[in-house]
Amino acid sequence: MIWLIGSENLLGKEVAELLNEKDIPFVSSNSELNMNIYENLENFIKTKETELYYTSHRNLRNPGDGKIDWIINTSSFFSSEKNGKSALNVARISREHGAKLIHISDIACRDEEINSTITQYYIIKTSNIFGKTTDGFLSKIITEINSKNSIAAADFDENLFTSAKDLSLLILLIIEKARKATKLFGKNSALSYGEYIFTNKGKASSCNFLLYLCDELKKKKLLNNGCSISPSSSADAYSIKDFYLSEKELSSEADEDDENEKNELSVNQENTEKKDFENPLTDSSSQEDEKNISSAHSLEFIEKELKIKIQDWKEALKKSL
């Protein structure tokens, strides 16, 4: 059974919808569960795995369906805490409970705390997750466009974008492939543990993204005015980052607490020794952002291993409107 953490966020909603469609047993938690307290996670699992709970709520196909064997953590990506104490606690509970972890991380984040705590993990590094126009940062952008006559948008940045629907399909595909695996290596084996980069293909400046979005919104008659988008090289120009930071609700307090958070993590890690294991496909020795990202498996690797075709961000955006 799957434990979905972050069921109220944009990606969590897509994952939950897909699991329901596939009739895959899962339990979920949202921000009401304080994951900074490790005991809360322990109590959650104990409560959800009791025989009384499951026999009264669903007809299990087999007894193993009542045990949490996968944890999907979507909450860290949307949290101002980044990969902090709560993410580390999720990794710890995954290890102690013998569950495999799928951790969704920002492409710019370093994940040493996660991969030094657990061995059975998939860290999926992504960027600018978008979904339905009524939810998430797309909704904020559309509201902004409809409230202005003109927007000067940055034309000097490069952004990657990720469809929540496509990412949820990847998550489920990883789990299904692992559950059907009959060999440790090669054909019919699970995807190798480690870090993966997943976004839709293609890049765009903030200006080009907004121009394309406006064109598609006009076609679907979703624009209330004739807002014009113009390129700007000014540091004050609108950028996708501005919209997305508001989605993550980042604050100056979070930045000020970063050093304290690191100190807490160093203490907690004394109780989270890593098992003797090395993934030959993952270079975990990197300490710099650039090396850390380059060590993650690429989109091409994912396409080859899972036999899928990852669509361009423009195609994915059209489908979400």
Legacy VTK file of the C-alpha trace (Angstrom):
# vtk DataFile Version 3.0
C-alpha trace
ASCII
DATASET POLYDATA
POINTS 321 float
0.000 0.000 0.000
1.081 3.578 -0.695
1.286 6.509 1.697
0.852 9.787 -0.186
2.252 12.772 1.722
1.000 16.167 0.557
-2.407 15.189 -0.767
-3.643 18.790 -0.769
-0.988 20.279 -3.070
-1.092 20.454 -6.849
0.955 17.309 -7.486
-0.582 15.368 -4.601
-4.057 15.888 -6.041
-2.948 14.513 -9.417
-1.280 11.484 -7.812
-4.361 10.762 -5.681
-6.629 11.020 -8.713
-4.462 8.580 -10.642
-4.286 6.091 -7.764
-8.070 6.184 -7.457
-8.460 5.615 -11.206
-6.159 2.594 -11.004
-7.882 1.323 -7.827
-4.530 1.179 -6.031
-4.826 1.123 -2.210
-3.352 4.215 -0.572
-3.629 6.456 2.450
-2.833 10.138 2.457
-1.851 12.952 4.776
-1.745 16.703 4.375
-0.202 19.680 6.122
-2.218 18.975 9.271
0.268 16.192 10.039
3.297 17.879 11.626
6.173 15.950 10.091
8.794 17.851 12.059
7.913 15.526 14.938
9.094 12.017 14.095
6.653 10.348 16.489
3.765 11.761 14.454
4.901 9.722 11.450
5.260 6.593 13.548
1.780 7.026 14.982
0.325 7.663 11.537
1.652 4.368 10.191
0.557 2.417 13.254
-2.943 3.841 13.018
-3.337 3.293 9.289
-1.965 -0.244 9.317
-4.215 -1.675 11.995
-6.319 -4.579 10.834
-9.456 -3.009 12.293
-9.042 0.134 10.166
-8.621 -1.685 6.886
-11.228 -4.388 7.316
-13.769 -1.662 8.017
-12.833 0.545 5.078
-11.972 -1.603 2.074
-11.856 -5.178 0.824
-8.184 -5.953 0.483
-7.049 -8.112 -2.401
-4.391 -9.693 -0.197
-3.086 -9.175 3.353
-0.008 -7.368 2.069
-2.189 -4.523 0.799
-2.582 -3.338 4.380
1.142 -2.654 4.849
2.700 0.600 3.694
5.502 -0.396 1.331
5.814 2.866 -0.621
5.908 6.485 0.556
5.451 9.344 -1.917
6.540 12.685 -0.454
5.280 15.574 -2.577
5.141 18.081 0.282
8.808 19.122 0.422
8.747 20.603 -3.086
5.883 22.934 -2.177
7.199 23.788 1.279
9.214 26.820 2.297
11.237 24.438 4.483
12.797 22.895 1.358
14.530 19.621 2.234
14.558 20.209 5.959
13.672 18.342 9.103
10.339 17.001 7.883
11.926 15.546 4.731
14.609 13.890 6.840
11.954 12.407 9.135
10.114 10.962 6.152
13.356 9.349 4.972
13.924 7.936 8.465
10.428 6.462 8.748
10.818 4.940 5.273
14.035 3.245 6.340
12.749 2.049 9.701
9.523 0.776 8.205
11.149 -0.907 5.202
9.218 1.220 2.707
10.564 2.532 -0.574
10.581 6.326 -0.865
9.769 8.597 -3.792
10.839 12.108 -2.804
9.954 15.087 -5.011
12.638 17.763 -4.821
13.392 21.097 -6.431
15.961 20.742 -9.180
18.242 23.255 -7.427
18.146 21.525 -4.034
20.862 19.282 -2.678
19.527 16.105 -1.128
22.405 14.789 0.977
20.121 14.442 4.014
17.852 12.090 2.088
20.365 9.881 0.319
22.528 9.603 3.431
19.586 8.267 5.422
17.935 5.693 3.179
19.001 3.326 0.408
15.680 2.407 -1.221
14.823 5.791 -2.658
13.978 7.677 -5.810
14.627 11.406 -5.647
12.890 13.145 -8.520
14.281 16.622 -9.132
11.852 18.867 -10.959
10.918 22.490 -11.574
7.885 24.787 -11.969
5.131 22.197 -11.599
1.893 23.277 -13.262
-1.537 21.723 -13.481
-5.108 22.855 -13.923
-5.706 26.591 -14.388
-7.814 26.659 -11.226
-4.933 25.502 -9.041
-1.316 26.393 -8.398
0.881 29.011 -9.972
-0.893 28.944 -13.357
-3.971 30.273 -11.616
-1.897 33.089 -10.090
-0.367 33.974 -13.463
-3.748 34.046 -15.217
-5.173 36.258 -12.469
-2.217 38.621 -12.881
-2.614 38.752 -16.663
-6.340 39.461 -16.384
-5.731 42.287 -13.922
-3.190 44.240 -16.010
-3.048 45.942 -19.373
0.618 45.152 -19.885
3.391 43.103 -18.301
7.129 43.537 -18.836
8.511 40.007 -18.500
12.116 38.825 -18.193
13.605 37.683 -21.486
17.042 36.769 -20.093
16.205 33.785 -17.889
15.772 30.095 -18.722
13.042 28.034 -17.103
12.072 24.376 -17.068
8.446 23.332 -16.608
6.754 20.169 -15.394
3.216 18.935 -15.902
1.784 17.594 -12.637
-0.106 15.007 -14.676
3.042 13.771 -16.421
4.990 13.649 -13.156
2.227 11.681 -11.430
2.259 9.181 -14.308
6.031 8.789 -13.888
5.647 8.190 -10.136
3.081 5.462 -10.707
5.157 3.907 -13.489
8.177 3.630 -11.158
6.062 1.857 -8.539
4.391 -0.488 -11.022
7.723 -1.422 -12.612
9.208 -2.222 -9.186
6.213 -4.304 -8.122
6.297 -6.330 -11.335
10.076 -6.822 -11.274
11.264 -10.427 -11.450
14.997 -9.728 -11.685
17.487 -7.538 -9.845
19.190 -6.285 -13.008
18.481 -5.964 -16.702
15.174 -6.700 -18.358
12.178 -7.093 -16.031
14.008 -5.330 -13.183
12.966 -2.250 -11.230
14.316 1.181 -12.038
17.640 1.694 -10.260
17.491 3.628 -7.001
18.956 7.113 -7.124
18.303 10.653 -8.285
16.412 11.544 -11.445
15.727 14.792 -13.240
12.211 14.998 -14.629
10.665 17.978 -16.393
8.871 18.357 -19.666
11.224 18.960 -22.567
12.252 22.411 -23.677
13.127 25.667 -21.948
11.652 29.149 -22.126
12.279 32.611 -20.784
9.580 34.076 -18.575
8.564 36.330 -21.439
8.244 33.501 -23.971
6.283 31.388 -21.493
3.803 34.201 -20.831
3.468 34.964 -24.562
2.692 31.343 -25.351
0.293 31.081 -22.401
-1.573 34.217 -23.501
-1.934 32.891 -27.042
-3.440 29.641 -25.773
-5.708 31.439 -23.305
-7.016 33.673 -26.112
-7.832 30.613 -28.221
-9.862 29.199 -25.349
-11.411 32.607 -24.537
-10.010 32.568 -21.009
-8.604 36.104 -21.100
-10.709 39.010 -19.840
-8.634 41.759 -21.426
-5.985 42.460 -24.026
-2.961 42.369 -21.741
0.224 42.784 -23.760
3.440 40.963 -22.849
6.720 42.703 -23.670
10.316 41.510 -23.186
12.435 43.225 -20.554
16.031 42.969 -19.390
15.313 44.861 -16.178
15.938 43.222 -12.831
12.411 44.323 -11.856
10.789 42.454 -14.743
8.169 39.810 -13.977
9.584 36.309 -13.856
8.223 32.811 -13.454
10.319 32.551 -10.311
8.316 35.381 -8.724
5.038 33.595 -9.357
6.349 30.267 -8.203
7.947 31.578 -5.019
4.538 32.902 -4.022
3.157 29.415 -4.651
5.702 27.973 -2.242
4.957 30.808 0.196
8.631 31.456 0.864
9.412 34.102 3.454
12.446 35.928 4.753
12.006 34.017 8.017
12.646 30.741 6.205
15.952 32.059 4.898
16.946 33.277 8.345
16.227 29.859 9.823
18.336 27.952 7.266
21.464 27.903 9.445
19.542 26.726 12.522
17.899 24.054 10.413
21.276 22.778 9.208
22.493 22.548 12.792
19.404 20.533 13.753
19.971 18.180 10.830
23.584 17.535 11.811
22.399 16.439 15.251
19.581 14.277 13.880
21.912 12.533 11.462
23.733 10.895 14.372
20.695 8.597 14.585
20.371 8.012 10.849
23.407 6.008 9.774
23.278 4.799 6.214
23.256 1.085 5.433
26.231 -0.393 3.584
25.083 0.142 0.022
26.262 1.973 -3.057
24.272 2.510 -6.215
26.795 2.138 -9.034
24.720 4.436 -11.249
24.642 7.343 -8.792
27.532 9.604 -7.804
26.605 10.631 -4.263
29.983 12.203 -3.490
29.106 15.538 -5.081
28.897 18.551 -2.797
28.226 21.280 -5.338
24.848 22.013 -6.909
26.117 21.647 -10.465
27.766 18.279 -9.820
24.817 17.098 -7.782
22.398 17.820 -10.611
24.673 16.333 -13.264
24.922 13.099 -11.266
21.160 12.584 -11.474
19.792 10.418 -14.263
18.640 12.414 -17.282
15.354 12.605 -19.184
16.898 10.485 -21.910
17.775 7.791 -19.370
14.192 7.786 -18.073
12.773 7.510 -21.597
15.061 4.606 -22.397
14.558 2.666 -19.159
10.798 3.146 -18.875
10.123 3.129 -22.626
8.174 6.359 -22.566
8.231 9.599 -24.542
8.351 12.806 -22.512
6.366 15.580 -24.141
7.348 19.186 -24.682
6.169 21.718 -22.080
4.030 23.474 -24.705
2.111 20.285 -25.470
1.633 19.601 -21.765
0.506 23.178 -21.085
-2.125 23.018 -23.834
-3.643 19.920 -22.264
-3.875 21.547 -18.859
-5.833 24.603 -20.074
LINES 1 322
321 0 1 2 3 4 5 6 7 8 9 10 11 12 13 14 15 16 17 18 19 20 21 22 23 24 25 26 27 28 29 30 31 32 33 34 35 36 37 38 39 40 41 42 43 44 45 46 47 48 49 50 51 52 53 54 55 56 57 58 59 60 61 62 63 64 65 66 67 68 69 70 71 72 73 74 75 76 77 78 79 80 81 82 83 84 85 86 87 88 89 90 91 92 93 94 95 96 97 98 99 100 101 102 103 104 105 106 107 108 109 110 111 112 113 114 115 116 117 118 119 120 121 122 123 124 125 126 127 128 129 130 131 132 133 134 135 136 137 138 139 140 141 142 143 144 145 146 147 148 149 150 151 152 153 154 155 156 157 158 159 160 161 162 163 164 165 166 167 168 169 170 171 172 173 174 175 176 177 178 179 180 181 182 183 184 185 186 187 188 189 190 191 192 193 194 195 196 197 198 199 200 201 202 203 204 205 206 207 208 209 210 211 212 213 214 215 216 217 218 219 220 221 222 223 224 225 226 227 228 229 230 231 232 233 234 235 236 237 238 239 240 241 242 243 244 245 246 247 248 249 250 251 252 253 254 255 256 257 258 259 260 261 262 263 264 265 266 267 268 269 270 271 272 273 274 275 276 277 278 279 280 281 282 283 284 285 286 287 288 289 290 291 292 293 294 295 296 297 298 299 300 301 302 303 304 305 306 307 308 309 310 311 312 313 314 315 316 317 318 319 320
